[in-house]
Amino acid sequence: MIKKGLKVQVLSGKDKKKEGEVIEIDRSNNRAKVKEINMVKKHIKTTKEKKGGIVSKESFIHLSNLKVIDAKTKSKKIEVKK
């Protein structure tokens, strides 16, 4: 089960084999936002409070394209048994 704060690996798409931390989950649509993965450019309109421009931010990625990475099992694979 994928939860907020877990480290995941992307299985398909333009960011294949990249790793990142889950920062937000949308359970109703089975999607998650991963830090520095699936970056898109969004045009922001100028307001009195904020300056406008083009901003890069994370977009949602489907949960079926993510795999949980467990730090414990990763370290065990490195060990050599005799």
PDB file of N, CA, C and O in Angstrom:
ATOM      1  N   MET A   1       0.844  -1.180   0.000  1.00  0.00           N
ATOM      2  CA  MET A   1       0.000   0.000   0.000  1.00  0.00           C
ATOM      3  C   MET A   1       0.889   1.244   0.000  1.00  0.00           C
ATOM      4  O   MET A   1       1.828   1.350   0.789  1.00  0.00           O
ATOM      5  N   ILE A   2       0.587   2.153  -0.872  1.00  0.00           N
ATOM      6  CA  ILE A   2       1.375   3.376  -0.986  1.00  0.00           C
ATOM      7  C   ILE A   2       0.784   4.437  -0.072  1.00  0.00           C
ATOM      8  O   ILE A   2      -0.414   4.718  -0.122  1.00  0.00           O
ATOM      9  N   LYS A   3       1.640   5.028   0.770  1.00  0.00           N
ATOM     10  CA  LYS A   3       1.217   6.052   1.713  1.00  0.00           C
ATOM     11  C   LYS A   3       2.098   7.287   1.560  1.00  0.00           C
ATOM     12  O   LYS A   3       3.175   7.230   0.966  1.00  0.00           O
ATOM     13  N   LYS A   4       1.627   8.393   2.101  1.00  0.00           N
ATOM     14  CA  LYS A   4       2.375   9.636   2.079  1.00  0.00           C
ATOM     15  C   LYS A   4       3.672   9.461   2.873  1.00  0.00           C
ATOM     16  O   LYS A   4       3.662   8.928   3.982  1.00  0.00           O
ATOM     17  N   GLY A   5       4.783   9.913   2.296  1.00  0.00           N
ATOM     18  CA  GLY A   5       6.078   9.826   2.968  1.00  0.00           C
ATOM     19  C   GLY A   5       6.914   8.627   2.570  1.00  0.00           C
ATOM     20  O   GLY A   5       8.104   8.588   2.881  1.00  0.00           O
ATOM     21  N   LEU A   6       6.327   7.633   1.885  1.00  0.00           N
ATOM     22  CA  LEU A   6       7.087   6.457   1.449  1.00  0.00           C
ATOM     23  C   LEU A   6       7.928   6.780   0.221  1.00  0.00           C
ATOM     24  O   LEU A   6       7.585   7.663  -0.565  1.00  0.00           O
ATOM     25  N   LYS A   7       9.028   6.059   0.067  1.00  0.00           N
ATOM     26  CA  LYS A   7       9.873   6.202  -1.107  1.00  0.00           C
ATOM     27  C   LYS A   7       9.395   5.219  -2.169  1.00  0.00           C
ATOM     28  O   LYS A   7       9.201   4.036  -1.889  1.00  0.00           O
ATOM     29  N   VAL A   8       9.205   5.725  -3.407  1.00  0.00           N
ATOM     30  CA  VAL A   8       8.695   4.891  -4.493  1.00  0.00           C
ATOM     31  C   VAL A   8       9.574   5.028  -5.732  1.00  0.00           C
ATOM     32  O   VAL A   8      10.347   5.977  -5.867  1.00  0.00           O
ATOM     33  N   GLN A   9       9.435   4.056  -6.631  1.00  0.00           N
ATOM     34  CA  GLN A   9      10.127   4.064  -7.914  1.00  0.00           C
ATOM     35  C   GLN A   9       9.079   4.066  -9.015  1.00  0.00           C
ATOM     36  O   GLN A   9       8.064   3.377  -8.911  1.00  0.00           O
ATOM     37  N   VAL A  10       9.323   4.846 -10.084  1.00  0.00           N
ATOM     38  CA  VAL A  10       8.400   4.932 -11.208  1.00  0.00           C
ATOM     39  C   VAL A  10       8.682   3.773 -12.161  1.00  0.00           C
ATOM     40  O   VAL A  10       9.833   3.530 -12.524  1.00  0.00           O
ATOM     41  N   LEU A  11       7.621   3.054 -12.566  1.00  0.00           N
ATOM     42  CA  LEU A  11       7.772   1.873 -13.420  1.00  0.00           C
ATOM     43  C   LEU A  11       7.616   2.175 -14.906  1.00  0.00           C
ATOM     44  O   LEU A  11       8.162   1.452 -15.738  1.00  0.00           O
ATOM     45  N   SER A  12       6.876   3.237 -15.257  1.00  0.00           N
ATOM     46  CA  SER A  12       6.679   3.546 -16.671  1.00  0.00           C
ATOM     47  C   SER A  12       6.488   5.042 -16.860  1.00  0.00           C
ATOM     48  O   SER A  12       6.216   5.778 -15.911  1.00  0.00           O
ATOM     49  N   GLY A  13       6.637   5.478 -18.118  1.00  0.00           N
ATOM     50  CA  GLY A  13       6.465   6.886 -18.441  1.00  0.00           C
ATOM     51  C   GLY A  13       7.785   7.586 -18.664  1.00  0.00           C
ATOM     52  O   GLY A  13       8.833   6.946 -18.751  1.00  0.00           O
ATOM     53  N   LYS A  14       7.731   8.915 -18.756  1.00  0.00           N
ATOM     54  CA  LYS A  14       8.937   9.688 -19.059  1.00  0.00           C
ATOM     55  C   LYS A  14       9.944   9.689 -17.914  1.00  0.00           C
ATOM     56  O   LYS A  14      11.125   9.953 -18.137  1.00  0.00           O
ATOM     57  N   ASP A  15       9.499   9.401 -16.695  1.00  0.00           N
ATOM     58  CA  ASP A  15      10.383   9.386 -15.528  1.00  0.00           C
ATOM     59  C   ASP A  15      10.673   7.963 -15.051  1.00  0.00           C
ATOM     60  O   ASP A  15      10.873   7.736 -13.857  1.00  0.00           O
ATOM     61  N   LYS A  16      10.698   7.006 -15.979  1.00  0.00           N
ATOM     62  CA  LYS A  16      10.919   5.603 -15.653  1.00  0.00           C
ATOM     63  C   LYS A  16      12.230   5.408 -14.897  1.00  0.00           C
ATOM     64  O   LYS A  16      13.243   6.016 -15.241  1.00  0.00           O
ATOM     65  N   LYS A  17      12.211   4.557 -13.862  1.00  0.00           N
ATOM     66  CA  LYS A  17      13.343   4.183 -13.017  1.00  0.00           C
ATOM     67  C   LYS A  17      13.798   5.291 -12.071  1.00  0.00           C
ATOM     68  O   LYS A  17      14.805   5.121 -11.384  1.00  0.00           O
ATOM     69  N   LYS A  18      13.097   6.410 -12.012  1.00  0.00           N
ATOM     70  CA  LYS A  18      13.442   7.465 -11.063  1.00  0.00           C
ATOM     71  C   LYS A  18      12.775   7.166  -9.725  1.00  0.00           C
ATOM     72  O   LYS A  18      11.742   6.499  -9.664  1.00  0.00           O
ATOM     73  N   GLU A  19      13.386   7.672  -8.652  1.00  0.00           N
ATOM     74  CA  GLU A  19      12.868   7.446  -7.313  1.00  0.00           C
ATOM     75  C   GLU A  19      12.523   8.772  -6.659  1.00  0.00           C
ATOM     76  O   GLU A  19      13.140   9.799  -6.944  1.00  0.00           O
ATOM     77  N   GLY A  20      11.529   8.739  -5.778  1.00  0.00           N
ATOM     78  CA  GLY A  20      11.134   9.942  -5.071  1.00  0.00           C
ATOM     79  C   GLY A  20      10.207   9.613  -3.917  1.00  0.00           C
ATOM     80  O   GLY A  20       9.826   8.460  -3.716  1.00  0.00           O
ATOM     81  N   GLU A  21       9.847  10.653  -3.152  1.00  0.00           N
ATOM     82  CA  GLU A  21       8.993  10.501  -1.980  1.00  0.00           C
ATOM     83  C   GLU A  21       7.578  10.960  -2.306  1.00  0.00           C
ATOM     84  O   GLU A  21       7.391  11.982  -2.967  1.00  0.00           O
ATOM     85  N   VAL A  22       6.583  10.209  -1.843  1.00  0.00           N
ATOM     86  CA  VAL A  22       5.178  10.559  -2.073  1.00  0.00           C
ATOM     87  C   VAL A  22       4.837  11.770  -1.203  1.00  0.00           C
ATOM     88  O   VAL A  22       5.054  11.753   0.009  1.00  0.00           O
ATOM     89  N   ILE A  23       4.293  12.837  -1.842  1.00  0.00           N
ATOM     90  CA  ILE A  23       3.942  14.038  -1.092  1.00  0.00           C
ATOM     91  C   ILE A  23       2.435  14.249  -0.979  1.00  0.00           C
ATOM     92  O   ILE A  23       1.984  15.008  -0.120  1.00  0.00           O
ATOM     93  N   GLU A  24       1.649  13.590  -1.832  1.00  0.00           N
ATOM     94  CA  GLU A  24       0.193  13.736  -1.786  1.00  0.00           C
ATOM     95  C   GLU A  24      -0.450  12.539  -2.481  1.00  0.00           C
ATOM     96  O   GLU A  24       0.095  12.006  -3.447  1.00  0.00           O
ATOM     97  N   ILE A  25      -1.623  12.118  -1.977  1.00  0.00           N
ATOM     98  CA  ILE A  25      -2.337  10.985  -2.572  1.00  0.00           C
ATOM     99  C   ILE A  25      -3.794  11.370  -2.810  1.00  0.00           C
ATOM    100  O   ILE A  25      -4.433  11.990  -1.959  1.00  0.00           O
ATOM    101  N   ASP A  26      -4.315  10.990  -3.993  1.00  0.00           N
ATOM    102  CA  ASP A  26      -5.718  11.180  -4.337  1.00  0.00           C
ATOM    103  C   ASP A  26      -6.343   9.786  -4.450  1.00  0.00           C
ATOM    104  O   ASP A  26      -6.294   9.164  -5.511  1.00  0.00           O
ATOM    105  N   ARG A  27      -6.927   9.302  -3.354  1.00  0.00           N
ATOM    106  CA  ARG A  27      -7.454   7.931  -3.298  1.00  0.00           C
ATOM    107  C   ARG A  27      -8.629   7.714  -4.258  1.00  0.00           C
ATOM    108  O   ARG A  27      -8.772   6.624  -4.812  1.00  0.00           O
ATOM    109  N   SER A  28      -9.464   8.728  -4.461  1.00  0.00           N
ATOM    110  CA  SER A  28     -10.649   8.549  -5.314  1.00  0.00           C
ATOM    111  C   SER A  28     -10.277   8.298  -6.773  1.00  0.00           C
ATOM    112  O   SER A  28     -10.992   7.593  -7.484  1.00  0.00           O
ATOM    113  N   ASN A  29      -9.153   8.877  -7.224  1.00  0.00           N
ATOM    114  CA  ASN A  29      -8.700   8.684  -8.604  1.00  0.00           C
ATOM    115  C   ASN A  29      -7.491   7.761  -8.720  1.00  0.00           C
ATOM    116  O   ASN A  29      -6.950   7.595  -9.813  1.00  0.00           O
ATOM    117  N   ASN A  30      -7.054   7.152  -7.605  1.00  0.00           N
ATOM    118  CA  ASN A  30      -5.891   6.246  -7.573  1.00  0.00           C
ATOM    119  C   ASN A  30      -4.643   6.906  -8.128  1.00  0.00           C
ATOM    120  O   ASN A  30      -3.959   6.325  -8.971  1.00  0.00           O
ATOM    121  N   ARG A  31      -4.337   8.104  -7.670  1.00  0.00           N
ATOM    122  CA  ARG A  31      -3.178   8.840  -8.153  1.00  0.00           C
ATOM    123  C   ARG A  31      -2.376   9.397  -6.993  1.00  0.00           C
ATOM    124  O   ARG A  31      -2.904   9.595  -5.899  1.00  0.00           O
ATOM    125  N   ALA A  32      -1.091   9.650  -7.237  1.00  0.00           N
ATOM    126  CA  ALA A  32      -0.213  10.203  -6.204  1.00  0.00           C
ATOM    127  C   ALA A  32       0.737  11.215  -6.819  1.00  0.00           C
ATOM    128  O   ALA A  32       1.074  11.124  -7.999  1.00  0.00           O
ATOM    129  N   LYS A  33       1.169  12.183  -6.012  1.00  0.00           N
ATOM    130  CA  LYS A  33       2.201  13.126  -6.421  1.00  0.00           C
ATOM    131  C   LYS A  33       3.501  12.686  -5.774  1.00  0.00           C
ATOM    132  O   LYS A  33       3.549  12.398  -4.578  1.00  0.00           O
ATOM    133  N   VAL A  34       4.563  12.637  -6.585  1.00  0.00           N
ATOM    134  CA  VAL A  34       5.879  12.228  -6.105  1.00  0.00           C
ATOM    135  C   VAL A  34       6.830  13.411  -6.285  1.00  0.00           C
ATOM    136  O   VAL A  34       6.821  14.072  -7.324  1.00  0.00           O
ATOM    137  N   LYS A  35       7.639  13.668  -5.277  1.00  0.00           N
ATOM    138  CA  LYS A  35       8.551  14.812  -5.295  1.00  0.00           C
ATOM    139  C   LYS A  35       9.523  14.732  -6.472  1.00  0.00           C
ATOM    140  O   LYS A  35      10.207  13.724  -6.653  1.00  0.00           O
ATOM    141  N   GLU A  36       9.581  15.805  -7.274  1.00  0.00           N
ATOM    142  CA  GLU A  36      10.474  15.955  -8.431  1.00  0.00           C
ATOM    143  C   GLU A  36      10.199  14.954  -9.565  1.00  0.00           C
ATOM    144  O   GLU A  36      11.067  14.742 -10.411  1.00  0.00           O
ATOM    145  N   ILE A  37       9.004  14.334  -9.598  1.00  0.00           N
ATOM    146  CA  ILE A  37       8.634  13.391 -10.655  1.00  0.00           C
ATOM    147  C   ILE A  37       7.404  13.934 -11.378  1.00  0.00           C
ATOM    148  O   ILE A  37       6.525  14.525 -10.752  1.00  0.00           O
ATOM    149  N   ASN A  38       7.341  13.732 -12.710  1.00  0.00           N
ATOM    150  CA  ASN A  38       6.217  14.162 -13.545  1.00  0.00           C
ATOM    151  C   ASN A  38       6.008  15.671 -13.445  1.00  0.00           C
ATOM    152  O   ASN A  38       4.899  16.142 -13.189  1.00  0.00           O
ATOM    153  N   MET A  39       7.086  16.416 -13.649  1.00  0.00           N
ATOM    154  CA  MET A  39       7.033  17.877 -13.568  1.00  0.00           C
ATOM    155  C   MET A  39       6.324  18.448 -14.802  1.00  0.00           C
ATOM    156  O   MET A  39       6.598  18.042 -15.931  1.00  0.00           O
ATOM    157  N   VAL A  40       5.407  19.396 -14.566  1.00  0.00           N
ATOM    158  CA  VAL A  40       4.692  20.077 -15.641  1.00  0.00           C
ATOM    159  C   VAL A  40       4.830  21.581 -15.435  1.00  0.00           C
ATOM    160  O   VAL A  40       5.052  22.049 -14.318  1.00  0.00           O
ATOM    161  N   LYS A  41       4.695  22.333 -16.527  1.00  0.00           N
ATOM    162  CA  LYS A  41       4.766  23.789 -16.444  1.00  0.00           C
ATOM    163  C   LYS A  41       3.350  24.345 -16.415  1.00  0.00           C
ATOM    164  O   LYS A  41       2.508  23.969 -17.231  1.00  0.00           O
ATOM    165  N   LYS A  42       3.092  25.247 -15.466  1.00  0.00           N
ATOM    166  CA  LYS A  42       1.768  25.845 -15.308  1.00  0.00           C
ATOM    167  C   LYS A  42       1.896  27.357 -15.424  1.00  0.00           C
ATOM    168  O   LYS A  42       2.758  27.964 -14.789  1.00  0.00           O
ATOM    169  N   HIS A  43       1.036  27.964 -16.237  1.00  0.00           N
ATOM    170  CA  HIS A  43       1.039  29.409 -16.412  1.00  0.00           C
ATOM    171  C   HIS A  43       0.152  30.030 -15.333  1.00  0.00           C
ATOM    172  O   HIS A  43      -1.023  29.682 -15.209  1.00  0.00           O
ATOM    173  N   ILE A  44       0.723  30.952 -14.557  1.00  0.00           N
ATOM    174  CA  ILE A  44       0.021  31.598 -13.463  1.00  0.00           C
ATOM    175  C   ILE A  44      -0.273  33.048 -13.841  1.00  0.00           C
ATOM    176  O   ILE A  44       0.617  33.774 -14.285  1.00  0.00           O
ATOM    177  N   LYS A  45      -1.515  33.460 -13.664  1.00  0.00           N
ATOM    178  CA  LYS A  45      -1.927  34.820 -13.959  1.00  0.00           C
ATOM    179  C   LYS A  45      -1.474  35.763 -12.843  1.00  0.00           C
ATOM    180  O   LYS A  45      -1.492  35.389 -11.670  1.00  0.00           O
ATOM    181  N   THR A  46      -1.073  36.967 -13.197  1.00  0.00           N
ATOM    182  CA  THR A  46      -0.636  37.949 -12.216  1.00  0.00           C
ATOM    183  C   THR A  46      -1.837  38.492 -11.438  1.00  0.00           C
ATOM    184  O   THR A  46      -2.864  38.837 -12.022  1.00  0.00           O
ATOM    185  N   THR A  47      -1.689  38.561 -10.109  1.00  0.00           N
ATOM    186  CA  THR A  47      -2.703  39.158  -9.246  1.00  0.00           C
ATOM    187  C   THR A  47      -2.045  40.243  -8.402  1.00  0.00           C
ATOM    188  O   THR A  47      -0.838  40.461  -8.509  1.00  0.00           O
ATOM    189  N   LYS A  48      -2.821  40.924  -7.567  1.00  0.00           N
ATOM    190  CA  LYS A  48      -2.256  41.964  -6.692  1.00  0.00           C
ATOM    191  C   LYS A  48      -1.292  41.368  -5.672  1.00  0.00           C
ATOM    192  O   LYS A  48      -0.301  42.002  -5.310  1.00  0.00           O
ATOM    193  N   GLU A  49      -1.578  40.149  -5.207  1.00  0.00           N
ATOM    194  CA  GLU A  49      -0.745  39.516  -4.186  1.00  0.00           C
ATOM    195  C   GLU A  49       0.462  38.787  -4.764  1.00  0.00           C
ATOM    196  O   GLU A  49       1.545  38.811  -4.179  1.00  0.00           O
ATOM    197  N   LYS A  50       0.276  38.133  -5.920  1.00  0.00           N
ATOM    198  CA  LYS A  50       1.332  37.279  -6.469  1.00  0.00           C
ATOM    199  C   LYS A  50       1.726  37.710  -7.869  1.00  0.00           C
ATOM    200  O   LYS A  50       0.910  38.200  -8.649  1.00  0.00           O
ATOM    201  N   LYS A  51       3.005  37.512  -8.161  1.00  0.00           N
ATOM    202  CA  LYS A  51       3.513  37.765  -9.506  1.00  0.00           C
ATOM    203  C   LYS A  51       3.226  36.537 -10.368  1.00  0.00           C
ATOM    204  O   LYS A  51       3.363  35.407  -9.902  1.00  0.00           O
ATOM    205  N   GLY A  52       2.838  36.750 -11.598  1.00  0.00           N
ATOM    206  CA  GLY A  52       2.525  35.647 -12.502  1.00  0.00           C
ATOM    207  C   GLY A  52       3.769  35.118 -13.188  1.00  0.00           C
ATOM    208  O   GLY A  52       4.883  35.561 -12.907  1.00  0.00           O
ATOM    209  N   GLY A  53       3.574  34.172 -14.082  1.00  0.00           N
ATOM    210  CA  GLY A  53       4.679  33.594 -14.839  1.00  0.00           C
ATOM    211  C   GLY A  53       4.469  32.113 -15.050  1.00  0.00           C
ATOM    212  O   GLY A  53       3.372  31.590 -14.854  1.00  0.00           O
ATOM    213  N   ILE A  54       5.534  31.443 -15.451  1.00  0.00           N
ATOM    214  CA  ILE A  54       5.492  30.006 -15.697  1.00  0.00           C
ATOM    215  C   ILE A  54       6.144  29.306 -14.517  1.00  0.00           C
ATOM    216  O   ILE A  54       7.294  29.584 -14.177  1.00  0.00           O
ATOM    217  N   VAL A  55       5.403  28.394 -13.895  1.00  0.00           N
ATOM    218  CA  VAL A  55       5.875  27.701 -12.702  1.00  0.00           C
ATOM    219  C   VAL A  55       5.931  26.201 -12.995  1.00  0.00           C
ATOM    220  O   VAL A  55       5.001  25.652 -13.585  1.00  0.00           O
ATOM    221  N   SER A  56       7.021  25.532 -12.586  1.00  0.00           N
ATOM    222  CA  SER A  56       7.121  24.073 -12.695  1.00  0.00           C
ATOM    223  C   SER A  56       6.647  23.455 -11.389  1.00  0.00           C
ATOM    224  O   SER A  56       7.062  23.872 -10.308  1.00  0.00           O
ATOM    225  N   LYS A  57       5.768  22.451 -11.497  1.00  0.00           N
ATOM    226  CA  LYS A  57       5.290  21.762 -10.305  1.00  0.00           C
ATOM    227  C   LYS A  57       4.992  20.310 -10.635  1.00  0.00           C
ATOM    228  O   LYS A  57       4.889  19.932 -11.802  1.00  0.00           O
ATOM    229  N   GLU A  58       4.854  19.490  -9.579  1.00  0.00           N
ATOM    230  CA  GLU A  58       4.579  18.069  -9.765  1.00  0.00           C
ATOM    231  C   GLU A  58       3.134  17.861 -10.177  1.00  0.00           C
ATOM    232  O   GLU A  58       2.244  18.605  -9.764  1.00  0.00           O
ATOM    233  N   SER A  59       2.908  16.846 -10.993  1.00  0.00           N
ATOM    234  CA  SER A  59       1.556  16.452 -11.375  1.00  0.00           C
ATOM    235  C   SER A  59       1.319  15.036 -10.857  1.00  0.00           C
ATOM    236  O   SER A  59       2.261  14.329 -10.498  1.00  0.00           O
ATOM    237  N   PHE A  60       0.055  14.632 -10.824  1.00  0.00           N
ATOM    238  CA  PHE A  60      -0.286  13.299 -10.318  1.00  0.00           C
ATOM    239  C   PHE A  60       0.150  12.213 -11.294  1.00  0.00           C
ATOM    240  O   PHE A  60       0.178  12.421 -12.507  1.00  0.00           O
ATOM    241  N   ILE A  61       0.493  11.040 -10.735  1.00  0.00           N
ATOM    242  CA  ILE A  61       0.856   9.862 -11.516  1.00  0.00           C
ATOM    243  C   ILE A  61       0.039   8.692 -10.958  1.00  0.00           C
ATOM    244  O   ILE A  61      -0.199   8.623  -9.753  1.00  0.00           O
ATOM    245  N   HIS A  62      -0.388   7.776 -11.826  1.00  0.00           N
ATOM    246  CA  HIS A  62      -1.256   6.677 -11.403  1.00  0.00           C
ATOM    247  C   HIS A  62      -0.500   5.718 -10.489  1.00  0.00           C
ATOM    248  O   HIS A  62       0.689   5.468 -10.684  1.00  0.00           O
ATOM    249  N   LEU A  63      -1.204   5.183  -9.488  1.00  0.00           N
ATOM    250  CA  LEU A  63      -0.583   4.290  -8.509  1.00  0.00           C
ATOM    251  C   LEU A  63      -0.038   3.007  -9.132  1.00  0.00           C
ATOM    252  O   LEU A  63       0.900   2.415  -8.597  1.00  0.00           O
ATOM    253  N   SER A  64      -0.610   2.567 -10.257  1.00  0.00           N
ATOM    254  CA  SER A  64      -0.135   1.341 -10.894  1.00  0.00           C
ATOM    255  C   SER A  64       1.248   1.528 -11.518  1.00  0.00           C
ATOM    256  O   SER A  64       1.919   0.548 -11.842  1.00  0.00           O
ATOM    257  N   ASN A  65       1.671   2.766 -11.685  1.00  0.00           N
ATOM    258  CA  ASN A  65       2.992   3.046 -12.255  1.00  0.00           C
ATOM    259  C   ASN A  65       4.048   3.278 -11.179  1.00  0.00           C
ATOM    260  O   ASN A  65       5.159   3.711 -11.486  1.00  0.00           O
ATOM    261  N   LEU A  66       3.712   2.995  -9.921  1.00  0.00           N
ATOM    262  CA  LEU A  66       4.640   3.198  -8.817  1.00  0.00           C
ATOM    263  C   LEU A  66       4.903   1.890  -8.096  1.00  0.00           C
ATOM    264  O   LEU A  66       4.035   1.020  -8.014  1.00  0.00           O
ATOM    265  N   LYS A  67       6.140   1.764  -7.565  1.00  0.00           N
ATOM    266  CA  LYS A  67       6.524   0.594  -6.782  1.00  0.00           C
ATOM    267  C   LYS A  67       7.190   1.077  -5.506  1.00  0.00           C
ATOM    268  O   LYS A  67       8.076   1.930  -5.553  1.00  0.00           O
ATOM    269  N   VAL A  68       6.773   0.541  -4.367  1.00  0.00           N
ATOM    270  CA  VAL A  68       7.348   0.939  -3.077  1.00  0.00           C
ATOM    271  C   VAL A  68       8.756   0.376  -2.965  1.00  0.00           C
ATOM    272  O   VAL A  68       8.997  -0.793  -3.267  1.00  0.00           O
ATOM    273  N   ILE A  69       9.688   1.226  -2.526  1.00  0.00           N
ATOM    274  CA  ILE A  69      11.066   0.800  -2.309  1.00  0.00           C
ATOM    275  C   ILE A  69      11.270   0.666  -0.809  1.00  0.00           C
ATOM    276  O   ILE A  69      11.046   1.619  -0.063  1.00  0.00           O
ATOM    277  N   ASP A  70      11.691  -0.502  -0.368  1.00  0.00           N
ATOM    278  CA  ASP A  70      11.941  -0.735   1.053  1.00  0.00           C
ATOM    279  C   ASP A  70      13.442  -0.709   1.287  1.00  0.00           C
ATOM    280  O   ASP A  70      14.178  -1.496   0.692  1.00  0.00           O
ATOM    281  N   ALA A  71      13.891   0.176   2.135  1.00  0.00           N
ATOM    282  CA  ALA A  71      15.321   0.328   2.406  1.00  0.00           C
ATOM    283  C   ALA A  71      15.909  -0.934   3.035  1.00  0.00           C
ATOM    284  O   ALA A  71      17.080  -1.245   2.812  1.00  0.00           O
ATOM    285  N   LYS A  72      15.113  -1.664   3.817  1.00  0.00           N
ATOM    286  CA  LYS A  72      15.606  -2.874   4.483  1.00  0.00           C
ATOM    287  C   LYS A  72      15.951  -3.957   3.461  1.00  0.00           C
ATOM    288  O   LYS A  72      17.015  -4.571   3.552  1.00  0.00           O
ATOM    289  N   THR A  73      15.067  -4.201   2.489  1.00  0.00           N
ATOM    290  CA  THR A  73      15.327  -5.251   1.498  1.00  0.00           C
ATOM    291  C   THR A  73      16.443  -4.835   0.542  1.00  0.00           C
ATOM    292  O   THR A  73      17.167  -5.693   0.036  1.00  0.00           O
ATOM    293  N   LYS A  74      16.593  -3.546   0.288  1.00  0.00           N
ATOM    294  CA  LYS A  74      17.643  -3.083  -0.612  1.00  0.00           C
ATOM    295  C   LYS A  74      19.026  -3.394  -0.028  1.00  0.00           C
ATOM    296  O   LYS A  74      19.934  -3.785  -0.762  1.00  0.00           O
ATOM    297  N   SER A  75      19.187  -3.221   1.287  1.00  0.00           N
ATOM    298  CA  SER A  75      20.477  -3.491   1.918  1.00  0.00           C
ATOM    299  C   SER A  75      20.771  -4.991   1.980  1.00  0.00           C
ATOM    300  O   SER A  75      21.935  -5.388   1.934  1.00  0.00           O
ATOM    301  N   LYS A  76      19.742  -5.826   2.082  1.00  0.00           N
ATOM    302  CA  LYS A  76      19.940  -7.268   2.139  1.00  0.00           C
ATOM    303  C   LYS A  76      20.416  -7.820   0.799  1.00  0.00           C
ATOM    304  O   LYS A  76      21.166  -8.796   0.772  1.00  0.00           O
ATOM    305  N   LYS A  77      19.997  -7.218  -0.310  1.00  0.00           N
ATOM    306  CA  LYS A  77      20.399  -7.697  -1.632  1.00  0.00           C
ATOM    307  C   LYS A  77      21.889  -7.501  -1.862  1.00  0.00           C
ATOM    308  O   LYS A  77      22.494  -8.243  -2.636  1.00  0.00           O
ATOM    309  N   ILE A  78      22.490  -6.522  -1.210  1.00  0.00           N
ATOM    310  CA  ILE A  78      23.909  -6.220  -1.395  1.00  0.00           C
ATOM    311  C   ILE A  78      24.796  -7.244  -0.676  1.00  0.00           C
ATOM    312  O   ILE A  78      25.910  -7.523  -1.117  1.00  0.00           O
ATOM    313  N   GLU A  79      24.296  -7.799   0.430  1.00  0.00           N
ATOM    314  CA  GLU A  79      25.095  -8.732   1.216  1.00  0.00           C
ATOM    315  C   GLU A  79      25.349 -10.033   0.463  1.00  0.00           C
ATOM    316  O   GLU A  79      24.480 -10.524  -0.257  1.00  0.00           O
ATOM    317  N   VAL A  80      26.546 -10.584   0.635  1.00  0.00           N
ATOM    318  CA  VAL A  80      26.925 -11.828  -0.011  1.00  0.00           C
ATOM    319  C   VAL A  80      26.894 -12.944   1.032  1.00  0.00           C
ATOM    320  O   VAL A  80      27.518 -12.826   2.087  1.00  0.00           O
ATOM    321  N   LYS A  81      26.167 -14.033   0.740  1.00  0.00           N
ATOM    322  CA  LYS A  81      26.096 -15.170   1.668  1.00  0.00           C
ATOM    323  C   LYS A  81      27.046 -16.253   1.185  1.00  0.00           C
ATOM    324  O   LYS A  81      27.150 -16.513  -0.014  1.00  0.00           O
ATOM    325  N   LYS A  82      27.745 -16.890   2.138  1.00  0.00           N
ATOM    326  CA  LYS A  82      28.684 -17.963   1.794  1.00  0.00           C
ATOM    327  C   LYS A  82      28.200 -19.281   2.315  1.00  0.00           C
ATOM    328  O   LYS A  82      28.860 -20.301   2.122  1.00  0.00           O
TER     329      LYS A  82
END
